Structures are given as C-alpha cells and as structure tokens.
C-alpha cells in the first residue's frame, strides 16, 4: 500500500482550538453540528440551507476514482444526488471528519470539512481510500512549534474503506 501525507496548515486561532483552547469541546461540537446540518440539507434537497452552510468560494479537493466525485456532482446538480448518510462523524478543532458508504457497501467515502465561524470553507473528499488522521506539532506563542519526526500520533482511522473487499490506497491527513 502506498501512503501519501497531506499537510493541512492552520492559523494560530485554529491551532489553539485543536491543541486544547478553552472552548475546544464547545467549538468542536458547533463545527460538528454545522456539518451534520449540511448533510440534513443535502438529504432533504434544501438548497437555501446548503448555500447558508457553505462559503461561496468553497475550496474542494478530491482523491479517488474520477467517476466517484459524488459530493461535487451533488453540490453542482450535475447528476442525481448521492445519498450521504454518515456512519461516523468526529471533530478535531476546525476539522470535521465524516465517513460512510453507499447502500451496497461498494463505495466508501470520507469528507474532511474545515469549518470557520460557523461556515464550511473547505472539503476534502476521499472515495474508496483508507484515511488516517494524525496530529503533528503544536502551537507556541501563536506559531507552529517544531514538528517531531519521531512520532505523529494517529487520532482517527477510517473503518469502512475495506468493506468492498478490495485493496484501496491509503493516505495520511496531518492536522
């Protein structure tokens, strides 16, 4: 299995939330709720709620087979909506990870959302990909501290990517 590391750079405010700021739990819950509201709006085809939840200049990134860009096709109305029913949703500061699969368990998906001030600003969509989220570095006086090369603890791993019974690529999302 080939493994690729994706580095996500946060501002000092976002990083302080990740590393245990005073409102960590409250912020994580709020961010998770924003993402869950988006899935509800997608499921009910409530276009106005979708537009209120996403920034107009959403930063979108995709990894997987090109025909599996279900989120982008759903958001743009290019094809009939894909039914996103998250089986797992977790929050790490401004990053919210949602994971699920289609009804036949043949396509697994992971969305890594970035929420800022109650609005989703970025999404990374992974299809039929195993994802490990790891934490690197910390914040010292508003700047990123030195990244230790020896250990990057895993804080989350996808569970549904192997359901289809086939080998899938693995990626590391560093936060």
Secondary structure in CASP SS format (residue, H / E / C, confidence):
PFRMAT SS
TARGET T0000
AUTHOR 0000-0000-0000
METHOD secondary structure of the structure
MODEL  1
X C 1.00
X C 1.00
X E 1.00
X E 1.00
X E 1.00
X E 1.00
X E 1.00
X C 1.00
X C 1.00
X C 1.00
X C 1.00
X H 1.00
X H 1.00
X H 1.00
X H 1.00
X H 1.00
X H 1.00
X H 1.00
X C 1.00
X C 1.00
X C 1.00
X C 1.00
X C 1.00
X H 1.00
X H 1.00
X H 1.00
X H 1.00
X H 1.00
X H 1.00
X H 1.00
X H 1.00
X H 1.00
X H 1.00
X H 1.00
X H 1.00
X H 1.00
X H 1.00
X H 1.00
X H 1.00
X H 1.00
X H 1.00
X H 1.00
X H 1.00
X H 1.00
X C 1.00
X C 1.00
X H 1.00
X H 1.00
X H 1.00
X H 1.00
X H 1.00
X H 1.00
X H 1.00
X E 1.00
X E 1.00
X E 1.00
X E 1.00
X E 1.00
X E 1.00
X E 1.00
X E 1.00
X E 1.00
X E 1.00
X C 1.00
X C 1.00
X H 1.00
X H 1.00
X H 1.00
X C 1.00
X H 1.00
X H 1.00
X H 1.00
X H 1.00
X H 1.00
X H 1.00
X H 1.00
X C 1.00
X C 1.00
X C 1.00
X C 1.00
X C 1.00
X C 1.00
X C 1.00
X C 1.00
X C 1.00
X C 1.00
X C 1.00
X E 1.00
X E 1.00
X E 1.00
X E 1.00
X E 1.00
X C 1.00
X C 1.00
X E 1.00
X E 1.00
X E 1.00
X E 1.00
X E 1.00
X E 1.00
X E 1.00
X C 1.00
X C 1.00
X C 1.00
X C 1.00
X C 1.00
X C 1.00
X E 1.00
X E 1.00
X E 1.00
X E 1.00
X E 1.00
X E 1.00
X E 1.00
X E 1.00
X E 1.00
X C 1.00
X C 1.00
X E 1.00
X E 1.00
X E 1.00
X E 1.00
X E 1.00
X E 1.00
X E 1.00
X E 1.00
X E 1.00
X C 1.00
X E 1.00
X E 1.00
X E 1.00
X E 1.00
X E 1.00
X E 1.00
X C 1.00
X C 1.00
X C 1.00
X C 1.00
X E 1.00
X E 1.00
X C 1.00
X C 1.00
X E 1.00
X E 1.00
X C 1.00
X C 1.00
X C 1.00
X C 1.00
X C 1.00
X C 1.00
X C 1.00
X C 1.00
X C 1.00
X E 1.00
X E 1.00
X E 1.00
X E 1.00
X C 1.00
X C 1.00
X C 1.00
X C 1.00
X C 1.00
X C 1.00
X C 1.00
X C 1.00
X C 1.00
X C 1.00
X C 1.00
X E 1.00
X E 1.00
X E 1.00
X E 1.00
X E 1.00
X E 1.00
X C 1.00
END
